[in-house]
């Protein structure tokens, strides 16, 4: 396994309300030097939940995705607030986005998105034993909750409205996790 490059310098290249772009000056073990740019990690991380109801449906949300300027089907997700565990954040986000709390939360996997360019990490959690519980969230409009049978996962993945790679991976991990129970 190669040695990690030495970070010679980190400087801010750009900043917006949501994003901080860092420039990394690196020296690799063979002496080569390069400048990399990345979206820096900020905050306490994020969680994505795979909520499964008592009838083995996954509860999806339909929400506006600014990056693609479309409404999309996806899984509930959100930031971990200061002082929260990932499980507390998961339950809070479930209540805010789908109107259910979970009595059983199981960690599936930590995932990254475009790790060459972003330091963001997402904790994926399966949520079961759901009960109605609504909490006010920060969404600009109510999210539509869509039930989809987990047994029909392959058709969901082919649905043109369901495109997010992290959500696809999360659902397949959840299906595998449940098959091992």
VEXDREN-2710 file (C-alpha; in Angstrom, 1 decimal):
% VEXDREN-2710
k/r/px/py/pz
1/UNK/0.0/0.0/0.0
2/UNK/1.4/3.4/-0.9
3/UNK/2.2/6.0/1.7
4/UNK/-0.2/8.9/2.1
5/UNK/1.1/12.2/0.6
6/UNK/2.4/14.8/3.0
7/UNK/0.2/17.8/3.2
8/UNK/2.5/20.8/2.8
9/UNK/-0.2/23.5/3.0
10/UNK/-4.0/23.9/3.1
11/UNK/-5.6/27.2/2.1
12/UNK/-9.1/28.4/1.4
13/UNK/-9.7/28.8/-2.3
14/UNK/-13.4/29.8/-2.2
15/UNK/-16.3/29.9/0.2
16/UNK/-20.1/30.1/-0.1
17/UNK/-22.9/29.8/2.4
18/UNK/-22.8/26.0/2.0
19/UNK/-19.4/25.1/0.7
20/UNK/-15.8/25.7/1.5
21/UNK/-13.3/24.9/-1.2
22/UNK/-9.7/24.1/0.0
23/UNK/-6.5/23.9/-2.0
24/UNK/-4.1/21.2/-0.7
25/UNK/-0.4/21.4/-1.6
26/UNK/0.8/17.8/-1.5
27/UNK/4.1/15.9/-1.7
28/UNK/3.8/12.3/-2.7
29/UNK/6.3/9.6/-1.5
30/UNK/8.1/9.6/-4.8
31/UNK/8.8/13.4/-4.4
32/UNK/6.1/14.6/-6.9
33/UNK/4.2/17.6/-5.8
34/UNK/0.6/18.6/-6.8
35/UNK/-2.2/21.0/-5.9
36/UNK/-5.5/19.3/-5.2
37/UNK/-8.8/21.0/-4.6
38/UNK/-11.6/19.6/-2.4
39/UNK/-14.9/20.5/-0.9
40/UNK/-14.0/20.6/2.8
41/UNK/-15.9/18.7/5.5
42/UNK/-17.7/21.0/7.8
43/UNK/-20.1/20.3/10.6
44/UNK/-20.8/17.0/12.3
45/UNK/-21.5/14.8/9.4
46/UNK/-24.8/13.5/8.0
47/UNK/-27.1/10.5/8.2
48/UNK/-29.2/8.7/5.6
49/UNK/-32.0/6.4/6.7
50/UNK/-33.6/3.4/5.1
51/UNK/-37.0/3.4/6.9
52/UNK/-38.9/0.1/6.5
53/UNK/-42.5/-0.2/7.7
54/UNK/-44.3/-3.2/9.1
55/UNK/-45.3/-4.3/5.6
56/UNK/-41.7/-4.3/4.3
57/UNK/-42.2/-1.1/2.3
58/UNK/-39.4/1.5/2.2
59/UNK/-40.6/5.0/2.9
60/UNK/-39.1/7.4/0.3
61/UNK/-39.5/11.1/0.0
62/UNK/-40.1/13.1/-3.1
63/UNK/-38.2/16.4/-2.8
64/UNK/-36.8/19.1/-5.0
65/UNK/-33.1/18.6/-5.7
66/UNK/-31.4/21.9/-6.6
67/UNK/-28.3/20.2/-8.0
68/UNK/-30.3/18.6/-10.8
69/UNK/-33.3/21.1/-10.8
70/UNK/-35.8/18.2/-10.6
71/UNK/-38.1/16.6/-8.1
72/UNK/-36.6/13.2/-7.2
73/UNK/-37.4/10.2/-5.1
74/UNK/-34.8/9.5/-2.5
75/UNK/-34.2/8.5/1.2
76/UNK/-34.6/10.8/4.1
77/UNK/-31.3/12.3/5.2
78/UNK/-29.8/15.3/7.0
79/UNK/-27.1/16.8/9.0
80/UNK/-26.0/15.6/12.5
81/UNK/-26.5/18.5/14.8
82/UNK/-23.9/19.4/17.5
83/UNK/-24.2/17.1/20.5
84/UNK/-26.3/14.5/18.7
85/UNK/-25.4/10.9/18.1
86/UNK/-26.0/9.5/14.6
87/UNK/-29.0/7.6/16.0
88/UNK/-30.5/10.7/17.5
89/UNK/-30.0/12.6/14.3
90/UNK/-31.5/9.7/12.3
91/UNK/-34.6/9.7/14.4
92/UNK/-35.0/13.5/14.3
93/UNK/-34.7/13.6/10.5
94/UNK/-37.2/10.7/10.2
95/UNK/-39.7/12.7/12.2
96/UNK/-39.1/15.9/10.2
97/UNK/-39.1/14.3/6.8
98/UNK/-41.5/11.3/6.8
99/UNK/-43.5/11.8/10.0
100/UNK/-42.3/8.7/11.7
101/UNK/-39.9/7.8/14.5
102/UNK/-38.1/4.5/14.8
103/UNK/-37.7/2.2/17.8
104/UNK/-35.0/0.2/16.1
105/UNK/-32.0/1.8/14.3
106/UNK/-29.1/-0.2/13.0
107/UNK/-25.9/1.1/11.4
108/UNK/-25.2/-0.2/7.9
109/UNK/-22.2/1.6/6.6
110/UNK/-20.3/4.9/6.3
111/UNK/-20.3/6.1/2.7
112/UNK/-18.5/8.8/0.8
113/UNK/-19.5/10.7/-2.3
114/UNK/-16.7/11.6/-4.8
115/UNK/-13.9/11.1/-2.2
116/UNK/-11.3/12.6/-4.7
117/UNK/-13.1/15.9/-4.4
118/UNK/-15.2/15.9/-1.2
119/UNK/-14.5/15.0/2.4
120/UNK/-18.2/14.5/3.2
121/UNK/-19.2/11.2/4.9
122/UNK/-22.7/9.8/5.3
123/UNK/-23.7/7.3/8.0
124/UNK/-26.3/4.9/6.6
125/UNK/-28.9/3.5/9.0
126/UNK/-31.8/1.2/8.6
127/UNK/-34.8/2.3/10.6
128/UNK/-37.5/-0.2/11.7
129/UNK/-40.4/-0.5/14.1
130/UNK/-41.8/2.9/13.0
131/UNK/-44.5/4.9/14.7
132/UNK/-46.2/8.1/13.6
133/UNK/-44.4/11.2/15.1
134/UNK/-44.2/14.5/13.2
135/UNK/-41.6/17.1/14.0
136/UNK/-41.2/20.5/12.3
137/UNK/-38.2/20.5/10.0
138/UNK/-36.3/22.9/7.8
139/UNK/-37.7/21.9/4.5
140/UNK/-39.2/24.8/2.4
141/UNK/-42.2/22.7/1.5
142/UNK/-43.9/19.5/2.8
143/UNK/-42.2/16.4/1.4
144/UNK/-44.3/13.7/-0.2
145/UNK/-43.8/10.3/1.4
146/UNK/-43.9/7.4/-1.1
147/UNK/-44.1/3.8/-0.1
148/UNK/-42.3/1.3/-2.2
149/UNK/-42.2/-2.5/-1.6
150/UNK/-38.6/-3.5/-0.7
151/UNK/-39.3/-6.7/-2.7
152/UNK/-39.6/-4.5/-5.8
153/UNK/-36.3/-2.8/-5.4
154/UNK/-35.0/-3.6/-8.9
155/UNK/-37.9/-1.7/-10.4
156/UNK/-37.4/1.2/-8.1
157/UNK/-33.7/1.4/-9.2
158/UNK/-34.9/1.5/-12.8
159/UNK/-37.4/4.3/-12.1
160/UNK/-36.2/7.5/-13.8
161/UNK/-37.2/9.6/-10.8
162/UNK/-34.9/7.6/-8.5
163/UNK/-31.3/8.5/-9.4
164/UNK/-29.2/9.1/-6.3
165/UNK/-26.4/6.6/-6.1
166/UNK/-26.1/6.8/-2.2
167/UNK/-29.8/6.0/-1.9
168/UNK/-29.5/3.1/-4.3
169/UNK/-26.5/1.7/-2.4
170/UNK/-28.3/2.2/0.9
171/UNK/-31.4/0.2/-0.2
172/UNK/-29.3/-2.7/-1.5
173/UNK/-27.4/-2.8/1.8
174/UNK/-30.6/-2.7/3.8
175/UNK/-32.1/-5.6/1.7
176/UNK/-28.9/-7.6/2.3
177/UNK/-28.9/-6.8/6.1
178/UNK/-32.5/-7.9/6.4
179/UNK/-31.9/-11.1/4.5
180/UNK/-29.3/-12.0/7.2
181/UNK/-31.7/-11.6/10.1
END
